[in-house]
Amino acid sequence: MLGRPLWPVLDEGQDPESLEARVAFHLHRLNLVGEPLRNTAILPDRHIALLSTARATLADRDIDELARRLCIHSTDLRRPLTDQETLEWRFYRVSARYPHEVWSRAKAAWEPHMTHSHAARLLGLPRQTLYLCIVDPPETPHTILSYKPALRLAADLGITPMDLIRGLEAQPEQSVSR
């Protein structure tokens, strides 16, 4: 994943099943963060980030008004995540918290079986970007390995994407600013 975060990362103690987290997830899923939220004029700019990172307390009327201004149905923001969305978001949150460890695990998994060029193609990344992800130079921000590229890599290796984050999930979540 390059550029803006796919989904909110959440701070320590934030419940991914809370209404605020679900709304933030769906705003990201629908690509309605940043400019689309600012265009609603529902909140001052300083509160937009709070909403899209699940840090704004929401009432039902807030969600109804937000959905109305975004021209979507409010159930699109309230509904529980599907099992697949839950899995992908969980992988993403762990990968965002421990990007170097997840990339190191991915590299360790592919190195005995394929070249870096082949891994880059499976992950949908230019080889140079992949190199930056796995060497982790301090001046380069991490590229978060998201679920779908990890799934393509894992399928080729005969593992699951969850193998790349196993054991990291149990660690307390750390605050990450993304």
DRENVOPA-941673 format. One line per 5 residues: number of its first residue (from 1); their letters; for each residue y, z, x of N, C-alpha, C, O, CB. Coordinates in nm, 2 decimals, always signed. Last residue first. Glycine has a CB too. Example, Ala and Ser with C-alpha at 12.3 -4.5 7.8 and 13.67 -1.06 7.14 Angstrom:
<rs>
2> SA> -0.22,+0.71,+1.28,-0.11,+0.71,+1.37,+0.00,+0.79,+1.29,+0.11,+0.80,+1.34,-0.06,+0.57,+1.41 ~ -0.57,+0.78,+1.32,-0.45,+0.78,+1.23,-0.33,+0.78,+1.32,-0.33,+0.85,+1.42,-0.45,+0.90,+1.13
</rs>
This chain:
<rs>
178> RSVSQ> +0.79,+1.15,-0.03,+0.77,+1.01,-0.03,+0.86,+0.94,-0.13,+0.86,+0.82,-0.14,+0.62,+0.97,-0.05 ~ +0.71,+1.45,+0.11,+0.82,+1.37,+0.05,+0.80,+1.23,+0.07,+0.80,+1.18,+0.19,+0.96,+1.42,+0.11 ~ +0.46,+1.67,+0.02,+0.49,+1.55,+0.10,+0.61,+1.48,+0.03,+0.61,+1.46,-0.09,+0.37,+1.45,+0.10 ~ +0.32,+1.98,+0.03,+0.43,+1.90,-0.02,+0.45,+1.79,+0.07,+0.47,+1.80,+0.20,+0.55,+1.99,-0.04 ~ -0.04,+1.99,+0.02,+0.09,+2.02,+0.09,+0.19,+1.93,+0.02,+0.17,+1.82,-0.03,+0.07,+1.99,+0.24
173> EPQAE> -0.31,+2.15,-0.14,-0.22,+2.03,-0.14,-0.09,+2.08,-0.07,-0.04,+2.18,-0.10,-0.19,+1.98,-0.28 ~ -0.57,+2.30,+0.05,-0.46,+2.31,-0.04,-0.36,+2.19,-0.03,-0.34,+2.14,+0.08,-0.38,+2.44,-0.01 ~ -0.88,+2.11,+0.05,-0.77,+2.17,+0.12,-0.65,+2.19,+0.03,-0.63,+2.11,-0.06,-0.73,+2.10,+0.25 ~ -1.05,+1.95,-0.09,-1.06,+2.09,-0.11,-0.95,+2.17,-0.04,-0.92,+2.29,-0.07,-1.19,+2.14,-0.06 ~ -1.00,+1.69,+0.00,-0.96,+1.73,-0.14,-0.96,+1.88,-0.16,-0.87,+1.93,-0.23,-1.05,+1.66,-0.24
168> LGRIL> -1.13,+1.67,+0.24,-0.98,+1.68,+0.24,-0.93,+1.73,+0.10,-0.83,+1.79,+0.10,-0.92,+1.55,+0.28 ~ -1.39,+1.63,+0.16,-1.36,+1.75,+0.24,-1.21,+1.77,+0.25,-1.16,+1.89,+0.26,-1.41,+1.74,+0.38 ~ -1.36,+1.28,+0.15,-1.45,+1.40,+0.13,-1.41,+1.51,+0.22,-1.39,+1.50,+0.34,-1.60,+1.36,+0.15 ~ -1.23,+1.05,+0.19,-1.15,+1.17,+0.16,-1.23,+1.30,+0.15,-1.17,+1.40,+0.12,-1.06,+1.14,+0.04 ~ -1.42,+0.86,+0.23,-1.31,+0.86,+0.32,-1.22,+0.98,+0.30,-1.14,+1.02,+0.39,-1.23,+0.74,+0.31
163> DMPTI> -1.59,+0.87,+0.01,-1.64,+0.92,+0.14,-1.53,+0.93,+0.24,-1.54,+1.01,+0.34,-1.75,+0.82,+0.20 ~ -1.45,+0.75,-0.18,-1.45,+0.89,-0.18,-1.50,+0.95,-0.05,-1.47,+1.06,-0.02,-1.52,+0.95,-0.31 ~ -1.53,+0.48,-0.16,-1.40,+0.52,-0.11,-1.38,+0.68,-0.10,-1.31,+0.73,-0.01,-1.29,+0.47,-0.20 ~ -1.87,+0.47,-0.04,-1.77,+0.48,-0.15,-1.64,+0.52,-0.09,-1.63,+0.58,+0.02,-1.82,+0.58,-0.26 ~ -2.06,+0.22,+0.14,-2.01,+0.36,+0.12,-1.92,+0.36,-0.01,-1.90,+0.25,-0.07,-1.94,+0.42,+0.24
158> GLDAA> -2.10,-0.03,+0.24,-2.21,+0.04,+0.17,-2.18,+0.18,+0.15,-2.28,+0.27,+0.14,-2.34,+0.02,+0.24 ~ -1.91,-0.19,+0.34,-1.98,-0.10,+0.44,-2.09,-0.02,+0.37,-2.17,+0.05,+0.44,-1.88,+0.00,+0.49 ~ -1.80,-0.33,+0.13,-1.86,-0.41,+0.24,-1.94,-0.32,+0.34,-2.03,-0.37,+0.40,-1.74,-0.47,+0.32 ~ -1.71,-0.11,-0.02,-1.82,-0.20,-0.07,-1.88,-0.28,+0.04,-2.01,-0.30,+0.04,-1.77,-0.29,-0.18 ~ -1.50,-0.02,+0.15,-1.62,+0.06,+0.13,-1.74,-0.02,+0.07,-1.85,+0.00,+0.12,-1.59,+0.18,+0.03
153> LRLAP> -1.32,-0.22,+0.12,-1.37,-0.19,+0.25,-1.50,-0.12,+0.23,-1.60,-0.15,+0.30,-1.27,-0.11,+0.33 ~ -1.26,-0.21,-0.16,-1.31,-0.34,-0.10,-1.38,-0.31,+0.04,-1.49,-0.36,+0.07,-1.20,-0.44,-0.08 ~ -1.17,+0.06,-0.17,-1.29,+0.02,-0.25,-1.35,-0.11,-0.19,-1.47,-0.12,-0.17,-1.26,+0.00,-0.40 ~ -0.94,+0.05,-0.03,-1.05,+0.13,+0.02,-1.18,+0.09,-0.05,-1.28,+0.10,+0.02,-1.02,+0.28,+0.00 ~ -0.79,-0.12,-0.20,-0.82,-0.17,-0.07,-0.94,-0.09,-0.01,-1.03,-0.14,+0.05,-0.70,-0.16,+0.02
148> KYSLI> -0.79,+0.08,-0.43,-0.85,-0.06,-0.44,-0.88,-0.12,-0.30,-0.99,-0.18,-0.29,-0.75,-0.15,-0.52 ~ -0.67,+0.32,-0.33,-0.80,+0.32,-0.37,-0.86,+0.17,-0.37,-0.97,+0.15,-0.32,-0.82,+0.37,-0.51 ~ -0.46,+0.30,-0.03,-0.48,+0.33,-0.17,-0.63,+0.29,-0.21,-0.70,+0.23,-0.13,-0.38,+0.25,-0.26 ~ -0.33,+0.44,+0.24,-0.45,+0.37,+0.20,-0.47,+0.40,+0.06,-0.51,+0.52,+0.03,-0.57,+0.40,+0.30 ~ +0.01,+0.42,+0.32,-0.09,+0.49,+0.25,-0.21,+0.40,+0.21,-0.19,+0.29,+0.15,-0.03,+0.56,+0.12
143> THPTE> +0.15,+0.40,+0.62,+0.11,+0.32,+0.51,-0.01,+0.39,+0.44,-0.11,+0.41,+0.51,+0.07,+0.17,+0.55 ~ +0.39,+0.61,+0.77,+0.25,+0.58,+0.73,+0.24,+0.48,+0.62,+0.33,+0.48,+0.53,+0.18,+0.71,+0.69 ~ +0.66,+0.49,+0.97,+0.61,+0.57,+0.86,+0.46,+0.52,+0.82,+0.43,+0.41,+0.85,+0.70,+0.55,+0.73 ~ +0.69,+0.51,+1.32,+0.65,+0.42,+1.21,+0.60,+0.51,+1.09,+0.51,+0.59,+1.11,+0.54,+0.32,+1.25 ~ +0.74,+0.67,+1.53,+0.85,+0.61,+1.47,+0.82,+0.52,+1.35,+0.91,+0.46,+1.29,+0.92,+0.52,+1.58
138> PPDVI> +0.48,+0.76,+1.62,+0.57,+0.85,+1.55,+0.69,+0.78,+1.48,+0.74,+0.83,+1.38,+0.62,+0.95,+1.64 ~ +0.20,+0.55,+1.54,+0.32,+0.58,+1.62,+0.42,+0.66,+1.55,+0.44,+0.64,+1.43,+0.38,+0.45,+1.68 ~ -0.08,+0.52,+1.44,+0.01,+0.62,+1.40,+0.13,+0.65,+1.49,+0.14,+0.76,+1.53,-0.06,+0.75,+1.37 ~ -0.30,+0.36,+1.47,-0.25,+0.43,+1.59,-0.15,+0.53,+1.56,-0.13,+0.62,+1.64,-0.20,+0.32,+1.69 ~ -0.35,+0.27,+1.21,-0.45,+0.34,+1.27,-0.41,+0.41,+1.40,-0.47,+0.51,+1.45,-0.57,+0.26,+1.30
133> CLYLT> -0.11,+0.14,+1.13,-0.17,+0.24,+1.04,-0.27,+0.33,+1.12,-0.27,+0.45,+1.10,-0.24,+0.18,+0.92 ~ -0.08,-0.06,+1.32,+0.02,+0.05,+1.31,-0.03,+0.17,+1.23,+0.00,+0.28,+1.25,+0.15,+0.00,+1.25 ~ -0.31,-0.22,+1.26,-0.29,-0.15,+1.39,-0.20,-0.04,+1.38,-0.23,+0.07,+1.43,-0.25,-0.25,+1.50 ~ -0.23,-0.31,+1.01,-0.34,-0.23,+1.02,-0.34,-0.15,+1.15,-0.37,-0.03,+1.16,-0.47,-0.31,+1.01 ~ -0.01,-0.47,+1.09,+0.01,-0.35,+1.00,-0.11,-0.26,+1.01,-0.09,-0.14,+1.02,+0.04,-0.40,+0.86
128> QRPLG> -0.15,-0.66,+1.24,-0.05,-0.58,+1.30,-0.02,-0.45,+1.22,+0.00,-0.35,+1.28,+0.08,-0.66,+1.33 ~ -0.30,-0.79,+1.04,-0.37,-0.72,+1.14,-0.27,-0.62,+1.22,-0.31,-0.51,+1.25,-0.43,-0.81,+1.25 ~ -0.19,-0.74,+0.70,-0.18,-0.81,+0.83,-0.24,-0.73,+0.94,-0.23,-0.61,+0.93,-0.03,-0.85,+0.86 ~ -0.42,-0.64,+0.45,-0.31,-0.61,+0.54,-0.31,-0.71,+0.65,-0.41,-0.76,+0.70,-0.32,-0.47,+0.59 ~ -0.65,-0.62,+0.29,-0.53,-0.70,+0.24,-0.40,-0.67,+0.32,-0.29,-0.68,+0.27,-0.50,-0.67,+0.10
123> LLRAA> -0.88,-0.52,+0.36,-0.78,-0.42,+0.31,-0.65,-0.49,+0.26,-0.56,-0.43,+0.20,-0.74,-0.33,+0.42 ~ -1.01,-0.74,+0.45,-1.07,-0.67,+0.34,-0.96,-0.58,+0.27,-0.95,-0.56,+0.15,-1.19,-0.58,+0.38 ~ -0.85,-0.81,+0.67,-0.86,-0.90,+0.56,-0.91,-0.83,+0.43,-0.86,-0.85,+0.32,-0.96,-1.01,+0.60 ~ -0.89,-0.58,+0.83,-0.75,-0.61,+0.78,-0.76,-0.70,+0.66,-0.69,-0.68,+0.57,-0.67,-0.67,+0.90 ~ -1.16,-0.61,+0.89,-1.12,-0.49,+0.82,-0.98,-0.52,+0.76,-0.95,-0.49,+0.64,-1.11,-0.37,+0.90
118> HSHTM> -1.14,-0.84,+1.05,-1.22,-0.85,+0.92,-1.18,-0.73,+0.83,-1.16,-0.75,+0.71,-1.37,-0.84,+0.95 ~ -0.99,-0.74,+1.26,-0.94,-0.85,+1.18,-1.01,-0.86,+1.05,-0.95,-0.89,+0.95,-0.96,-0.99,+1.26 ~ -1.15,-0.55,+1.37,-1.03,-0.50,+1.30,-0.97,-0.62,+1.22,-0.91,-0.59,+1.11,-0.92,-0.46,+1.41 ~ -1.50,-0.63,+1.29,-1.38,-0.63,+1.37,-1.26,-0.58,+1.30,-1.26,-0.56,+1.17,-1.35,-0.78,+1.42 ~ -1.77,-0.41,+1.19,-1.68,-0.53,+1.18,-1.56,-0.52,+1.27,-1.53,-0.41,+1.33,-1.63,-0.54,+1.03
113> HPEWA> -1.93,-0.19,+1.25,-1.98,-0.30,+1.16,-1.90,-0.42,+1.16,-1.95,-0.53,+1.12,-2.00,-0.25,+1.02 ~ -1.82,+0.03,+1.38,-1.96,-0.02,+1.42,-2.00,-0.15,+1.35,-2.10,-0.21,+1.39,-2.06,+0.09,+1.39 ~ -1.57,+0.04,+1.24,-1.58,-0.01,+1.38,-1.72,-0.05,+1.42,-1.74,-0.14,+1.49,-1.53,+0.10,+1.47 ~ -1.56,+0.15,+0.98,-1.58,+0.00,+1.00,-1.61,-0.04,+1.14,-1.67,-0.14,+1.16,-1.45,-0.06,+0.95 ~ -1.55,+0.43,+1.01,-1.66,+0.37,+0.93,-1.67,+0.22,+0.96,-1.78,+0.17,+0.96,-1.62,+0.39,+0.78
108> AKARS> -1.33,+0.47,+1.17,-1.46,+0.51,+1.22,-1.58,+0.45,+1.14,-1.68,+0.42,+1.20,-1.47,+0.67,+1.22 ~ -1.14,+0.37,+0.99,-1.16,+0.31,+1.12,-1.30,+0.34,+1.18,-1.37,+0.26,+1.22,-1.05,+0.34,+1.22 ~ -1.15,+0.57,+0.80,-1.18,+0.43,+0.76,-1.21,+0.36,+0.89,-1.31,+0.28,+0.89,-1.06,+0.37,+0.69 ~ -1.08,+0.80,+0.95,-1.21,+0.79,+0.89,-1.25,+0.65,+0.85,-1.36,+0.61,+0.87,-1.22,+0.88,+0.76 ~ -0.81,+0.72,+1.01,-0.91,+0.75,+1.11,-1.05,+0.74,+1.06,-1.14,+0.69,+1.13,-0.89,+0.89,+1.18
103> WVEHP> -0.70,+0.71,+0.75,-0.71,+0.59,+0.83,-0.81,+0.61,+0.94,-0.89,+0.51,+0.97,-0.57,+0.55,+0.88 ~ -0.73,+0.99,+0.69,-0.80,+0.89,+0.61,-0.81,+0.76,+0.68,-0.92,+0.70,+0.68,-0.72,+0.87,+0.47 ~ -0.56,+1.10,+0.89,-0.70,+1.14,+0.88,-0.78,+1.03,+0.80,-0.89,+1.00,+0.84,-0.72,+1.28,+0.82 ~ -0.31,+0.99,+0.83,-0.37,+0.96,+0.96,-0.52,+0.99,+0.95,-0.60,+0.92,+1.01,-0.31,+1.05,+1.07 ~ -0.26,+1.09,+0.56,-0.28,+0.94,+0.59,-0.35,+0.92,+0.73,-0.43,+0.83,+0.73,-0.14,+0.87,+0.59
98> YRASV> -0.28,+1.31,+0.38,-0.35,+1.31,+0.50,-0.37,+1.16,+0.55,-0.48,+1.12,+0.58,-0.49,+1.38,+0.49 ~ -0.13,+1.26,+0.15,-0.12,+1.39,+0.22,-0.18,+1.38,+0.36,-0.12,+1.45,+0.45,-0.18,+1.50,+0.14 ~ -0.22,+1.01,+0.07,-0.08,+1.03,+0.10,-0.05,+1.16,+0.17,+0.04,+1.16,+0.25,+0.00,+1.03,-0.03 ~ -0.49,+1.06,+0.02,-0.46,+0.97,+0.12,-0.31,+0.98,+0.16,-0.28,+0.97,+0.28,-0.49,+0.83,+0.08 ~ -0.46,+1.23,-0.21,-0.52,+1.28,-0.08,-0.48,+1.19,+0.04,-0.45,+1.24,+0.14,-0.68,+1.29,-0.10
93> RYFRW> -0.35,+1.05,-0.39,-0.28,+1.18,-0.35,-0.33,+1.24,-0.22,-0.26,+1.28,-0.14,-0.29,+1.28,-0.47 ~ -0.54,+0.85,-0.40,-0.41,+0.82,-0.35,-0.34,+0.95,-0.31,-0.27,+0.95,-0.20,-0.33,+0.75,-0.46 ~ -0.76,+0.98,-0.52,-0.77,+0.92,-0.39,-0.64,+0.90,-0.33,-0.62,+0.94,-0.21,-0.85,+0.79,-0.40 ~ -0.63,+1.04,-0.77,-0.68,+1.15,-0.68,-0.70,+1.10,-0.54,-0.66,+1.16,-0.44,-0.82,+1.20,-0.74 ~ -0.59,+0.78,-0.87,-0.47,+0.87,-0.84,-0.52,+0.98,-0.75,-0.44,+1.02,-0.65,-0.41,+0.92,-0.97
88> ELTEQ> -0.85,+0.69,-0.90,-0.76,+0.62,-0.81,-0.64,+0.71,-0.77,-0.60,+0.71,-0.66,-0.71,+0.49,-0.88 ~ -0.95,+0.88,-1.09,-1.01,+0.86,-0.96,-0.92,+0.80,-0.86,-0.90,+0.84,-0.75,-1.14,+0.77,-0.97 ~ -0.78,+0.83,-1.30,-0.79,+0.96,-1.24,-0.84,+0.96,-1.10,-0.79,+1.02,-1.01,-0.87,+1.06,-1.33 ~ -0.84,+0.57,-1.36,-0.70,+0.60,-1.32,-0.70,+0.74,-1.25,-0.64,+0.76,-1.15,-0.60,+0.60,-1.44 ~ -1.10,+0.60,-1.45,-1.07,+0.52,-1.33,-0.93,+0.55,-1.28,-0.92,+0.56,-1.16,-1.08,+0.37,-1.37
83> DTLPR> -1.07,+0.76,-1.68,-1.15,+0.81,-1.56,-1.12,+0.73,-1.44,-1.11,+0.79,-1.33,-1.30,+0.80,-1.59 ~ -0.73,+0.74,-1.78,-0.87,+0.70,-1.79,-0.94,+0.76,-1.67,-0.88,+0.81,-1.58,-0.88,+0.55,-1.79 ~ -0.50,+1.01,-1.86,-0.55,+0.90,-1.77,-0.69,+0.87,-1.80,-0.77,+0.95,-1.84,-0.53,+0.94,-1.63 ~ -0.37,+1.05,-2.19,-0.45,+1.10,-2.08,-0.49,+0.98,-1.99,-0.50,+0.87,-2.04,-0.57,+1.18,-2.12 ~ -0.04,+0.94,-2.30,-0.19,+0.94,-2.30,-0.25,+0.99,-2.18,-0.20,+0.98,-2.07,-0.24,+0.79,-2.33
78> RLDTS> +0.24,+0.93,-2.27,+0.17,+1.06,-2.30,+0.02,+1.05,-2.28,-0.04,+1.16,-2.25,+0.20,+1.10,-2.44 ~ +0.33,+0.67,-2.24,+0.37,+0.77,-2.14,+0.29,+0.90,-2.16,+0.28,+0.98,-2.06,+0.52,+0.80,-2.16 ~ +0.23,+0.53,-2.45,+0.21,+0.48,-2.32,+0.25,+0.57,-2.21,+0.20,+0.56,-2.09,+0.29,+0.35,-2.30 ~ +0.32,+0.67,-2.67,+0.19,+0.70,-2.63,+0.15,+0.64,-2.49,+0.06,+0.69,-2.42,+0.09,+0.65,-2.73 ~ +0.57,+0.55,-2.70,+0.57,+0.68,-2.64,+0.42,+0.72,-2.60,+0.41,+0.80,-2.50,+0.63,+0.79,-2.73
73> HICLR> +0.60,+0.21,-2.62,+0.55,+0.31,-2.72,+0.54,+0.44,-2.64,+0.49,+0.44,-2.53,+0.42,+0.27,-2.79 ~ +0.90,+0.08,-2.48,+0.76,+0.10,-2.49,+0.72,+0.20,-2.59,+0.81,+0.27,-2.64,+0.70,+0.14,-2.34 ~ +1.17,+0.06,-2.41,+1.11,-0.04,-2.50,+0.96,-0.04,-2.49,+0.90,-0.15,-2.48,+1.17,-0.18,-2.47 ~ +1.31,+0.25,-2.28,+1.23,+0.16,-2.20,+1.16,+0.05,-2.28,+1.09,-0.03,-2.22,+1.13,+0.24,-2.12 ~ +1.41,+0.39,-2.50,+1.50,+0.32,-2.41,+1.43,+0.23,-2.31,+1.49,+0.13,-2.26,+1.59,+0.42,-2.33
68> RALED> +1.17,+0.49,-2.60,+1.26,+0.40,-2.68,+1.35,+0.32,-2.59,+1.36,+0.20,-2.61,+1.34,+0.49,-2.79 ~ +1.09,+0.66,-2.39,+1.01,+0.54,-2.43,+1.09,+0.44,-2.51,+1.08,+0.32,-2.49,+0.88,+0.59,-2.52 ~ +1.30,+0.85,-2.40,+1.27,+0.77,-2.28,+1.19,+0.64,-2.32,+1.23,+0.53,-2.27,+1.20,+0.85,-2.18 ~ +1.26,+0.96,-2.66,+1.38,+0.89,-2.63,+1.37,+0.80,-2.50,+1.42,+0.69,-2.50,+1.50,+0.99,-2.60 ~ +1.00,+1.07,-2.63,+1.03,+0.97,-2.73,+1.15,+0.89,-2.70,+1.15,+0.77,-2.72,+1.04,+1.04,-2.87
63> IDRDA> +1.05,+1.25,-2.42,+0.96,+1.14,-2.40,+0.98,+1.03,-2.50,+0.98,+0.91,-2.47,+0.81,+1.19,-2.40 ~ +1.23,+1.42,-2.55,+1.27,+1.35,-2.43,+1.18,+1.23,-2.40,+1.23,+1.13,-2.36,+1.26,+1.45,-2.30 ~ +1.07,+1.53,-2.75,+1.18,+1.44,-2.79,+1.24,+1.36,-2.67,+1.28,+1.25,-2.68,+1.30,+1.52,-2.85 ~ +0.89,+1.68,-2.61,+0.84,+1.56,-2.68,+0.96,+1.47,-2.71,+0.94,+1.35,-2.70,+0.77,+1.60,-2.81 ~ +1.03,+1.77,-2.29,+1.00,+1.80,-2.43,+0.95,+1.67,-2.49,+0.98,+1.56,-2.45,+1.12,+1.87,-2.50
58> LTARA> +0.97,+1.83,-1.95,+0.99,+1.74,-2.05,+0.95,+1.80,-2.19,+0.85,+1.87,-2.20,+0.91,+1.61,-2.03 ~ +1.10,+1.90,-1.63,+1.04,+1.96,-1.75,+1.07,+1.87,-1.87,+1.19,+1.83,-1.89,+1.08,+2.11,-1.78 ~ +1.04,+1.72,-1.34,+1.13,+1.74,-1.45,+1.06,+1.80,-1.57,+0.95,+1.74,-1.61,+1.21,+1.61,-1.49 ~ +0.86,+1.64,-1.16,+0.93,+1.77,-1.13,+1.03,+1.80,-1.24,+1.11,+1.89,-1.22,+0.99,+1.77,-1.00 ~ +0.73,+1.40,-1.13,+0.67,+1.50,-1.22,+0.74,+1.64,-1.20,+0.67,+1.74,-1.22,+0.52,+1.51,-1.20
53> TSLLA> +0.87,+1.20,-1.01,+0.78,+1.28,-0.93,+0.72,+1.40,-1.00,+0.66,+1.49,-0.94,+0.85,+1.33,-0.80 ~ +1.04,+1.09,-1.20,+0.93,+1.00,-1.15,+0.84,+1.07,-1.05,+0.74,+1.02,-1.01,+1.00,+0.89,-1.08 ~ +1.21,+1.31,-1.25,+1.12,+1.26,-1.35,+1.01,+1.18,-1.30,+0.89,+1.19,-1.34,+1.21,+1.17,-1.45 ~ +1.34,+1.34,-1.00,+1.26,+1.45,-1.06,+1.16,+1.40,-1.17,+1.05,+1.45,-1.17,+1.35,+1.56,-1.12 ~ +1.47,+1.10,-0.98,+1.36,+1.13,-0.89,+1.28,+1.24,-0.94,+1.15,+1.24,-0.92,+1.42,+1.16,-0.75
48> IHRDP> +1.66,+1.13,-1.19,+1.56,+1.03,-1.20,+1.44,+1.05,-1.11,+1.33,+1.04,-1.15,+1.62,+0.89,-1.16 ~ +1.85,+1.32,-1.14,+1.73,+1.37,-1.21,+1.62,+1.26,-1.22,+1.51,+1.29,-1.26,+1.77,+1.41,-1.35 ~ +2.06,+1.18,-1.01,+1.99,+1.29,-0.94,+1.87,+1.34,-1.01,+1.78,+1.41,-0.94,+2.09,+1.41,-0.92 ~ +2.15,+1.01,-1.22,+2.07,+0.96,-1.10,+1.99,+1.07,-1.03,+1.88,+1.05,-0.99,+2.16,+0.89,-1.01 ~ +2.11,+1.16,-1.54,+2.19,+1.13,-1.42,+2.10,+1.09,-1.31,+1.98,+1.13,-1.30,+2.27,+1.25,-1.38
43> LIATN> +1.92,+0.99,-1.80,+1.94,+1.10,-1.71,+2.04,+1.06,-1.60,+2.05,+0.94,-1.56,+1.80,+1.14,-1.65 ~ +1.94,+0.76,-1.94,+1.90,+0.88,-2.01,+1.92,+1.01,-1.93,+1.94,+1.11,-1.98,+1.75,+0.87,-2.05 ~ +1.99,+0.51,-1.86,+2.10,+0.60,-1.87,+2.07,+0.73,-1.94,+2.15,+0.79,-2.00,+2.22,+0.53,-1.94 ~ +1.81,+0.31,-1.81,+1.80,+0.37,-1.94,+1.92,+0.46,-1.97,+1.96,+0.49,-2.08,+1.67,+0.46,-1.95 ~ +1.85,+0.24,-1.54,+1.91,+0.15,-1.65,+1.90,+0.21,-1.79,+1.97,+0.17,-1.88,+1.84,+0.02,-1.65
38> RLPEG> +1.69,+0.42,-1.40,+1.84,+0.43,-1.40,+1.91,+0.35,-1.51,+2.01,+0.40,-1.57,+1.89,+0.38,-1.26 ~ +1.44,+0.31,-1.46,+1.48,+0.44,-1.51,+1.63,+0.46,-1.51,+1.69,+0.52,-1.61,+1.41,+0.55,-1.43 ~ +1.46,+0.06,-1.33,+1.44,+0.07,-1.47,+1.47,+0.20,-1.53,+1.52,+0.21,-1.64,+1.29,+0.03,-1.50 ~ +1.51,+0.16,-1.05,+1.61,+0.09,-1.13,+1.58,+0.09,-1.28,+1.68,+0.11,-1.36,+1.62,-0.05,-1.08 ~ +1.26,+0.41,-1.05,+1.38,+0.35,-0.98,+1.48,+0.29,-1.08,+1.52,+0.35,-1.17,+1.34,+0.25,-0.88
33> VLNLR> +0.99,+0.29,-1.25,+1.06,+0.39,-1.17,+1.17,+0.32,-1.10,+1.19,+0.20,-1.10,+0.96,+0.46,-1.07 ~ +0.80,+0.13,-1.39,+0.93,+0.17,-1.46,+0.99,+0.28,-1.38,+1.06,+0.37,-1.45,+0.90,+0.21,-1.60 ~ +0.54,+0.04,-1.36,+0.65,-0.01,-1.27,+0.78,+0.01,-1.33,+0.87,-0.07,-1.33,+0.63,-0.16,-1.24 ~ +0.34,+0.16,-1.49,+0.41,+0.05,-1.57,+0.52,-0.01,-1.49,+0.60,-0.10,-1.53,+0.46,+0.11,-1.70 ~ +0.27,+0.35,-1.31,+0.17,+0.25,-1.35,+0.24,+0.13,-1.41,+0.20,+0.01,-1.39,+0.07,+0.31,-1.44
28> HLHFA> +0.50,+0.51,-1.31,+0.47,+0.43,-1.19,+0.37,+0.32,-1.22,+0.39,+0.21,-1.18,+0.40,+0.53,-1.08 ~ +0.48,+0.61,-1.57,+0.60,+0.54,-1.53,+0.58,+0.45,-1.40,+0.62,+0.34,-1.39,+0.72,+0.64,-1.50 ~ +0.24,+0.74,-1.55,+0.25,+0.62,-1.63,+0.38,+0.54,-1.60,+0.38,+0.42,-1.61,+0.25,+0.66,-1.78 ~ +0.30,+0.95,-1.37,+0.19,+0.85,-1.34,+0.22,+0.72,-1.42,+0.21,+0.61,-1.36,+0.05,+0.91,-1.37 ~ +0.49,+1.08,-1.53,+0.53,+1.03,-1.40,+0.43,+0.92,-1.36,+0.46,+0.81,-1.31,+0.54,+1.14,-1.29
23> VRAEL> +0.33,+1.16,-1.75,+0.45,+1.07,-1.77,+0.49,+1.01,-1.64,+0.51,+0.89,-1.63,+0.57,+1.15,-1.83 ~ +0.15,+1.33,-1.61,+0.10,+1.21,-1.68,+0.21,+1.11,-1.70,+0.20,+0.99,-1.68,+0.04,+1.25,-1.82 ~ +0.32,+1.53,-1.52,+0.25,+1.45,-1.42,+0.20,+1.32,-1.49,+0.20,+1.21,-1.43,+0.13,+1.53,-1.36 ~ +0.41,+1.63,-1.77,+0.51,+1.58,-1.67,+0.44,+1.49,-1.57,+0.49,+1.38,-1.54,+0.58,+1.69,-1.60 ~ +0.17,+1.73,-1.88,+0.24,+1.62,-1.94,+0.34,+1.56,-1.85,+0.35,+1.43,-1.85,+0.32,+1.68,-2.06
18> SEPDQ> -0.09,+1.78,-1.63,+0.03,+1.83,-1.71,+0.10,+1.70,-1.77,+0.08,+1.59,-1.72,+0.13,+1.91,-1.62 ~ -0.28,+1.71,-1.45,-0.31,+1.68,-1.60,-0.19,+1.73,-1.69,-0.20,+1.72,-1.81,-0.44,+1.75,-1.64 ~ -0.21,+1.78,-1.20,-0.20,+1.64,-1.23,-0.23,+1.61,-1.38,-0.21,+1.50,-1.42,-0.30,+1.57,-1.15 ~ +0.01,+2.05,-1.15,-0.12,+2.01,-1.22,-0.11,+1.86,-1.26,-0.03,+1.82,-1.33,-0.13,+2.09,-1.35 ~ +0.13,+2.17,-0.85,+0.15,+2.08,-0.96,+0.02,+2.04,-1.02,-0.07,+2.00,-0.95,+0.24,+1.96,-0.93
13> GEDLV> +0.05,+2.30,-0.62,+0.05,+2.38,-0.74,+0.08,+2.29,-0.87,+0.07,+2.34,-0.98,+0.15,+2.48,-0.73 ~ +0.24,+2.11,-0.41,+0.14,+2.21,-0.42,+0.16,+2.29,-0.55,+0.27,+2.33,-0.58,+0.14,+2.31,-0.30 ~ +0.36,+1.81,-0.57,+0.37,+1.92,-0.48,+0.25,+2.02,-0.50,+0.18,+2.01,-0.60,+0.50,+1.99,-0.50 ~ +0.28,+1.46,-0.60,+0.28,+1.59,-0.65,+0.29,+1.70,-0.54,+0.24,+1.68,-0.43,+0.15,+1.62,-0.73 ~ +0.30,+1.18,-0.57,+0.20,+1.25,-0.49,+0.18,+1.40,-0.54,+0.07,+1.45,-0.53,+0.26,+1.26,-0.34
8> PWLPR> +0.30,+0.91,-0.81,+0.36,+1.04,-0.76,+0.25,+1.11,-0.68,+0.14,+1.11,-0.71,+0.42,+1.12,-0.87 ~ +0.20,+0.59,-0.69,+0.20,+0.69,-0.79,+0.26,+0.82,-0.73,+0.28,+0.83,-0.61,+0.06,+0.73,-0.84 ~ +0.27,+0.41,-0.49,+0.20,+0.36,-0.61,+0.22,+0.46,-0.73,+0.25,+0.43,-0.84,+0.06,+0.33,-0.59 ~ +0.59,+0.42,-0.33,+0.46,+0.48,-0.36,+0.40,+0.42,-0.49,+0.48,+0.39,-0.59,+0.47,+0.63,-0.38 ~ +0.72,+0.11,-0.19,+0.73,+0.23,-0.27,+0.59,+0.29,-0.30,+0.50,+0.22,-0.31,+0.81,+0.20,-0.40
3> GLM> +0.56,-0.03,+0.10,+0.67,-0.01,+0.01,+0.67,+0.12,-0.06,+0.63,+0.22,-0.02,+0.69,-0.13,-0.08 ~ +0.21,-0.10,+0.07,+0.33,-0.10,+0.15,+0.45,-0.08,+0.05,+0.44,-0.12,-0.07,+0.35,-0.24,+0.22 ~ -0.12,+0.00,+0.08,+0.00,+0.00,+0.00,+0.12,+0.00,+0.09,+0.14,+0.09,+0.17,+0.00,+0.12,-0.10
</rs>
